[in-house]
């Protein structure tokens, strides 16, 4: 999957699957994020072995990873991680991060759209998002897309500094996500360029 898309401001971005030769680009992306963005990442993706594991995990087909690339550099990273237990196979977890210079330009929505299409192709019915309580912006975006809070696990996870944080679980059915996302996409007339 590869798509050249135009953002709200007219700039072009390539959205494609993460590849084995993206290790250095992925490391540069995550290492270049401000500490406040890295503080809430589930794993330390500034380590080469962690990035290699993330890429290798795609081989099972249960994990799909997309990146947005501009001039050979990754500017956004998203994943859809499908549960492997039979009783959860209809659920996948969404993870998405966009570099600051590309926020508020529609890239997050374009990436989400592609991840939701990936979910539909894998017959996923519900999307789950987990994040730490201080990530108010993530919560706001997810609520706008139709996610609802299912649970808060108090002091359940630790941030990069070791401080305990509440873990928030939100989810939404894929059909509702498509509807909400369609409404948002119409707001800025995005287009595929090739």
N, C-alpha and C positions, 0 to 999 in steps of 0.2 A: 504494500500500500504506500503510495506516494502521491501527495497533492500539493500543488502550488496554490496558495490562497492569498488574497489581499485582505489586509486588516482595515479597520475603520479609517485610518489615515492614508490608505492607498499603498502602504509599503507591502512588499511581498515576502512571504515566509513559506518554506517547504515543510510540510508535516509528513513524517514517514516513520516506519518502524525503527526502533533502536537496533543497531547491527553490532556484530562482534568487533568491527574496526572503529567503533565509537568510544572505546574505553578512555582514551586520552581526552576526547571532546567532552565526555560525560564528567570525568574528573574535573576538568577545567570549569565546567558549568557549576557543579556543586561547590567547588572550592571558591568560586567567585561570588557565591551568594553571601549577603550580609549575615553576620552571626545571628541576628534576630530571626532570620528565615531558617537557618540551619538548626536553631535551638530546638525545634519541634519535629525534626525528621525522625522517623522510626528507627533508621539505622544510619551509621556514619558512612555516608556515600562519598566522603573525601578520601577513603582508603581504596586503593586499587583492587584488593581482593574482594571487597564488598561489591564494587561495580562489576567485576568479572562474574561474581555469583548471580547478580541481578540479570546480567545478559544471558548466562547459561540457563537460568530458570525459565527462560522463554521457550526452550526446546520442548518442554512437556506439553505446551499448548494451553496450560492452565493460567499462564501469565502473559499478558500482552503489554508491550511497552511502546509508546510513541514519543518522538521528540520533534520539536520545531527547530529548524535550522535556518540561520541567516548568515550568508557569506562564510559557510563552513563551520560556524560555531553554533552549539546548542543554546537555545534561548528559553526553552520550556521542556519539561519532562513530565510525562503522564503514564500511569499504568492502570490496568484493570486486572486484578488478581482474583481468579475464580476459586471458590472453595473446592476442596477435593473430596470431602466426606459426602456420601450419598445424600444425607438429609439436608445439605446446604448447597448442592450443586446448582440450584436456581439463583444463587446469590453471588455477586462479585463485588470486590472492594475497589473503589475509585481512589486514586492518589494523583495529585496534580500540583505542579509548582511552576510558576512563570517568573523569569528574571524581571527585576524592577523596571528596567527601561521598556519592557514590552507589556506591562500591566496597563489596564484601562484602555486597551486598544482592540479588544475583542479576541485576542489570542486564546485566552483561557476558555472562552465559549467554543471557539473552533476546535480546540483540542478535546474538550468535553464531548462535542458532537461526534468526533471520530471514535472516541472511546465508547460512547453509547452505541454507535453502529457496530463496533466490535462486539459489544455485549449482546446485541440482538442476534448477530451471526452465530454466537455460541449458545443461543437459547436461554440467556440469562433473563430472569424476570424482575429481580430487584437489585438495586445498587446500594451498597453500604459505604459510608464514609466515617472514618474515625480520626479524631484530632484532639489536641489539647485545648483546654478552656481558654487560654489567652489568645487563641487564634480567632478573634472575633470576626475578622474579614472573611475567613473561610466559612464560618457559620452563616454570615449574612448572604454570601453568594449561594450557598447550598439551600438556604431557606427560599431565596428568590427562584431557584430551580424546582422547588416543590418538595425538598427533603423535609422530613419531620424528625424531631428528636425522639429517640427510643429510650436512651438511658444515659445516665452520668455515673461513672465509676469514680468516686472521690479518692484523691491521692493515689491513683492507680499506676501512673507512669512517671518517669523522670525525664526532665528535659536535658539538654546538653550540659548544663551546669550541675546536674544532679538534684535539682529541686523537684519535689513531688508536685504533680499536676493532676487535675481532674481529666479523665478521658471521656469525651462526648461521642456517643454513637448516634448517627443519623442515617435514615434510609428513605428510599423512594422507589416506587415501582417504575419500571422502564417506560411503560406507556405514558405515564404522567410526565416523565422527564422529557420525552420526545415532544409532547405538546408544549410544555413551558419553554424548552429550548427553541422550538420553532418560532414562538412569539418573540423571543429575544433576538434571534437571528434576523427576523424581518425588520427589527428596529435599525439595523445599520447596513442593510443591503450588501452583505458579504458576497464575494464571488470567487469561484475557482478560476485560476488564470490559465491552466493547461490541463 
